[in-house]
């Protein structure tokens, strides 16, 4: 790292969406280059185009084609492509999908080669990015194929609300068949480890949600809670403070979630609907469980407001800050646990 600052890579996302707008608004924040060294994976022409359209003429950057050209005091733009790209704001096109992948691929390579310390991804369109090189349902699954570990989608906010999901981008009709005792218990363990290593919470208190209404009502409304989730919780209680299963509606409706450091939901919408209701515009999507740090904002491409200078950059800004904090927490945890003190008996002096 240059000057002990975290080097944060940023993928541009879909160039026809609001990704580059929220990125540029964040990077124009006074003092941003004092807390990290940003590297946006895009091109001079694409960034200059957005700068003109949005009226951000004061935004300056350092174009680079090699990491030997990295500036510690400026916003850097790593040139991923030289050609001029046809930008059609508000439209999902094959072209915008193609260049979203080019940016993501280059950023991922830089993360793998340790040229950057953490990665923040701007939103992609999960449909138009599909190709022979990208056959994944999202960033989480793509990065899971590139790096070590088992990816865990974890939504977190500055207020302390953190919700992970056992099954991520899975059709609802397949969720129940994807749940196993080992699968759920492994996610509980992953979530516990992330709280300790990534968020510096020494003894995290974790709540587990049930799958069925009223957490199955003892088997009256489905058997998954009784036969899978409860055994998974019992299996992991030796690892820390784990409670549940809770009925999701009452758990969020009466504010019980405020009593926990993290929540494990069984499927995507069970966790993300309450999360976005409570913490929209400040939420961050963090891919826990991998050997690298990746965050993203909690919103999509926003085609309906693309290019209109209406996009709220707060979630992206929080994602950038979260990436810095998590990287530092992991580094500190590694230093603390690398050479633990040997505990032995002390001989009493006579």
C-alpha positions in Angstrom: 0.0 0.0 0.0 1.2 3.5 -0.8 1.4 5.8 2.3 -0.5 3.1 4.3 -3.7 4.0 2.5 -6.0 1.2 1.4 -6.1 0.9 -2.4 -9.7 0.5 -3.4 -10.6 -0.8 -6.9 -13.9 0.2 -8.4 -15.6 -1.5 -11.3 -17.8 0.8 -13.4 -20.9 -1.4 -13.7 -23.3 -1.0 -16.5 -22.3 2.1 -18.4 -25.9 2.9 -19.3 -27.1 2.9 -15.7 -26.4 5.1 -12.7 -23.2 3.3 -11.7 -20.7 5.9 -13.0 -22.8 8.7 -11.7 -22.7 7.5 -8.1 -19.0 6.6 -8.5 -18.0 10.1 -9.7 -20.2 11.8 -7.1 -18.5 9.7 -4.4 -15.0 10.3 -5.7 -15.6 14.0 -6.0 -16.1 14.1 -2.2 -13.5 16.4 -0.6 -10.7 14.5 1.1 -11.6 11.1 -0.5 -8.0 10.7 -1.7 -6.8 11.3 1.9 -8.5 8.2 3.3 -7.9 5.8 0.4 -6.3 5.5 -3.0 -9.2 5.0 -5.5 -8.7 3.1 -8.8 -11.7 3.2 -11.2 -11.6 0.5 -13.9 -13.0 2.2 -16.9 -11.5 4.4 -19.7 -10.6 8.0 -20.2 -13.2 8.4 -22.9 -16.1 6.9 -20.8 -15.2 8.9 -17.7 -14.8 12.1 -19.7 -18.2 11.5 -21.4 -19.9 11.2 -18.0 -18.0 14.1 -16.6 -19.4 16.3 -19.4 -23.0 15.0 -19.4 -23.3 15.4 -15.6 -21.6 18.7 -15.5 -18.7 17.5 -13.3 -16.0 19.5 -15.1 -14.1 19.9 -11.9 -13.6 16.2 -11.6 -9.9 15.4 -12.4 -8.2 12.0 -12.5 -5.0 10.2 -13.2 -5.2 7.9 -16.3 -3.0 4.8 -15.9 -2.3 1.7 -17.9 0.0 0.1 -15.4 0.1 0.1 -11.6 3.6 1.7 -11.7 1.6 4.8 -12.7 -0.6 4.8 -9.7 -1.0 8.1 -7.9 -1.5 8.1 -4.1 -2.9 11.6 -4.1 -5.4 11.5 -7.0 -8.4 9.5 -8.2 -6.9 7.0 -10.7 -8.6 5.6 -13.8 -7.2 2.3 -14.9 -7.8 2.3 -18.7 -9.4 -1.1 -19.5 -10.2 -0.3 -23.1 -9.2 2.5 -25.6 -12.1 2.5 -28.0 -15.0 4.9 -27.9 -18.1 3.1 -26.6 -21.7 3.8 -27.6 -23.4 4.9 -24.4 -27.2 4.9 -24.4 -28.2 6.0 -20.9 -31.3 4.2 -19.6 -31.1 1.3 -22.0 -30.0 -2.3 -21.3 -27.8 -3.2 -24.3 -25.3 -5.9 -25.2 -22.7 -3.2 -25.4 -23.2 -2.0 -21.9 -23.1 -5.6 -20.6 -19.9 -6.2 -22.5 -18.0 -3.3 -21.0 -19.4 -4.0 -17.5 -17.7 -7.4 -17.7 -14.5 -6.0 -19.1 -14.2 -3.6 -16.1 -15.2 -6.3 -13.6 -12.7 -8.8 -15.1 -9.8 -6.3 -15.0 -10.6 -5.2 -11.4 -10.8 -8.9 -10.3 -7.4 -9.6 -11.8 -6.0 -6.6 -10.0 -7.5 -7.8 -6.8 -6.1 -11.4 -7.3 -2.7 -10.0 -8.1 -2.9 -7.8 -4.9 -2.5 -4.5 -6.9 -5.6 -3.3 -5.1 -6.6 -4.2 -1.5 -10.4 -4.2 -1.8 -13.0 -4.0 -4.6 -16.2 -2.0 -4.7 -18.5 -3.0 -7.6 -21.0 -0.7 -9.3 -24.3 -2.3 -10.3 -24.6 -4.6 -13.3 -27.5 -5.9 -15.3 -27.6 -9.6 -14.6 -29.1 -10.3 -18.0 -27.1 -8.3 -20.6 -23.7 -9.2 -18.9 -24.2 -12.9 -19.7 -21.6 -14.3 -22.1 -19.3 -17.3 -22.6 -17.1 -15.6 -20.0 -19.8 -14.7 -17.5 -22.4 -17.3 -16.8 -23.3 -16.3 -13.2 -26.4 -14.8 -11.6 -24.5 -12.0 -10.0 -21.2 -10.5 -8.7 -21.3 -12.8 -5.6 -21.2 -16.0 -7.6 -18.7 -14.7 -10.1 -16.2 -13.7 -7.4 -16.9 -16.9 -5.6 -15.5 -18.7 -8.7 -12.4 -16.5 -8.8 -11.3 -16.4 -5.1 -10.8 -18.8 -2.2 -13.7 -19.4 0.2 -17.4 -19.8 0.1 -19.2 -16.5 -0.6 -21.9 -15.3 1.8 -24.1 -12.4 0.8 -24.2 -10.1 3.8 -26.2 -6.8 3.8 -25.0 -4.3 6.4 -25.7 -0.8 7.4 -24.1 1.9 9.5 -26.9 1.5 12.1 -25.6 -2.0 12.8 -28.3 -4.0 10.9 -26.6 -7.0 9.2 -28.5 -9.6 7.3 -27.0 -12.6 5.5 -28.8 -15.2 3.4 -28.4 -19.0 3.2 -29.6 -19.1 -0.4 -28.8 -16.1 -2.5 -29.9 -15.7 -6.1 -32.1 -18.9 -6.1 -35.7 -19.2 -7.5 -38.2 -19.2 -4.6 -39.6 -22.6 -5.6 -36.1 -24.2 -5.1 -35.2 -22.6 -1.7 -36.6 -25.4 0.5 -34.8 -28.1 -1.5 -31.5 -26.2 -1.1 -31.6 -26.2 2.7 -29.7 -28.9 4.7 -28.5 -29.1 8.3 -24.9 -28.8 7.2 -25.6 -26.0 4.8 -27.4 -23.9 7.3 -24.9 -24.6 10.1 -22.0 -23.7 7.8 -23.6 -20.3 7.0 -24.1 -19.7 10.7 -20.4 -20.4 11.3 -19.4 -18.2 8.3 -21.5 -15.3 9.7 -20.0 -15.7 13.1 -16.5 -15.6 11.7 -17.3 -12.6 9.6 -18.6 -10.7 12.6 -15.3 -11.4 14.5 -12.8 -10.9 11.7 -14.5 -8.3 9.5 -16.5 -6.2 12.0 -14.4 -6.7 15.1 -17.3 -8.0 17.3 -15.7 -10.4 19.8 -18.8 -12.3 20.8 -21.4 -11.7 18.2 -25.1 -12.5 18.9 -26.7 -14.1 15.9 -30.4 -14.6 15.1 -31.6 -17.3 12.7 -34.9 -16.9 10.8 -37.3 -19.7 10.1 -38.3 -20.7 6.6 -42.0 -21.1 6.9 -44.7 -18.8 8.4 -44.5 -18.7 12.2 -41.2 -20.7 11.9 -43.3 -23.8 11.0 -45.5 -23.8 14.1 -43.9 -27.0 15.3 -44.4 -28.7 12.0 -48.0 -27.6 11.4 -46.8 -25.3 8.5 -43.9 -27.3 7.0 -41.2 -29.4 8.5 -38.1 -27.6 7.4 -37.8 -25.5 10.6 -38.1 -28.5 12.9 -36.1 -30.9 10.8 -33.3 -28.7 9.4 -33.0 -25.2 10.9 -33.4 -26.2 14.6 -30.8 -29.0 14.4 -28.5 -26.6 12.5 -28.8 -24.0 15.3 -28.1 -26.7 18.0 -25.1 -27.9 16.0 -23.5 -24.4 16.0 -24.4 -23.2 19.5 -20.9 -24.2 20.7 -19.5 -21.6 18.4 -21.2 -18.7 20.1 -24.5 -17.0 20.8 -27.0 -18.3 18.2 -30.8 -18.0 18.7 -33.9 -19.0 16.7 -35.6 -19.9 14.6 -37.6 -16.7 14.6 -40.7 -15.9 12.6 -39.5 -13.3 10.1 -42.6 -11.0 10.2 -42.7 -10.6 14.0 -38.9 -10.5 14.3 -38.7 -7.3 12.2 -42.2 -6.0 13.0 -41.5 -5.7 16.8 -37.9 -4.6 16.5 -36.3 -7.8 17.8 -33.6 -7.5 15.2 -32.2 -4.6 17.2 -31.1 -7.0 19.9 -28.7 -8.9 17.6 -25.3 -8.2 15.8 -26.4 -10.2 12.8 -29.3 -12.1 11.3 -29.3 -15.1 9.0 -32.3 -15.3 6.6 -33.1 -18.4 4.6 -33.6 -16.8 1.3 -33.0 -13.5 -0.7 -36.3 -11.6 -0.2 -36.8 -12.7 3.3 -33.7 -10.8 4.3 -33.4 -8.1 1.7 -37.0 -6.7 1.8 -36.8 -5.8 5.5 -33.2 -4.6 5.1 -34.0 -2.3 2.2 -37.1 -1.0 4.0 -35.1 -0.2 7.1 -31.7 0.9 5.6 -32.2 1.9 1.9 -29.7 4.5 0.6 -27.2 3.6 3.4 -27.1 -0.2 2.8 -24.0 -2.1 1.7 -23.8 -5.5 0.1 -20.7 -7.3 1.4 -19.4 -10.6 0.1 -18.3 -12.3 3.3 -16.5 -15.7 3.3 -13.9 -15.0 0.7 -10.2 -14.3 1.1 -10.7 -10.9 -0.5 -12.9 -7.8 0.4 -15.7 -6.9 -1.9 -18.6 -4.5 -1.3 -21.3 -2.8 -3.4 -24.2 -0.5 -3.0 -27.6 -2.0 -2.2 -29.3 -0.8 -5.4 -29.4 -1.7 -9.1 -28.7 0.0 -12.4 -31.4 2.6 -12.0 -32.0 2.9 -15.8 -35.0 5.2 -15.2 -32.9 8.0 -13.8 -29.6 7.3 -15.6 -27.8 10.5 -16.8 -30.3 12.8 -15.1 -28.0 13.7 -12.1 -30.7 12.3 -9.7 -29.0 9.2 -8.4 -28.3 9.2 -4.6 -24.6 8.2 -4.1 -24.9 7.5 -0.3 -25.1 3.7 -0.6 -22.1 3.7 -2.9 -20.2 6.0 -0.6 -21.0 3.7 2.4 -19.8 0.7 0.3 -16.5 2.4 -0.2 -16.1 3.2 3.5 -17.2 -0.3 4.4 -14.5 -1.8 2.1 -11.8 0.3 3.8 -13.0 -0.6 7.3 -13.4 -4.3 6.6 -9.9 -4.5 5.0 -8.4 -2.8 8.1 -10.3 -5.0 10.5 -9.1 -8.1 8.7 -5.5 -6.9 8.7 -5.7 -6.1 12.4 -7.3 -9.5 13.2 -4.5 -11.2 11.2 -1.8 -9.4 13.1 -3.4 -10.1 16.5 -3.9 -13.9 15.8 -0.7 -14.5 13.8 1.5 -15.1 16.8 -0.7 -15.7 19.9 1.0 -15.7 23.2 1.8 -19.2 24.5 -0.1 -19.8 27.8 1.9 -21.8 30.2 2.2 -22.3 33.9 4.1 -19.6 35.9 6.5 -21.0 38.5 6.2 -19.3 41.8 9.5 -17.9 43.1 10.6 -19.2 46.4 
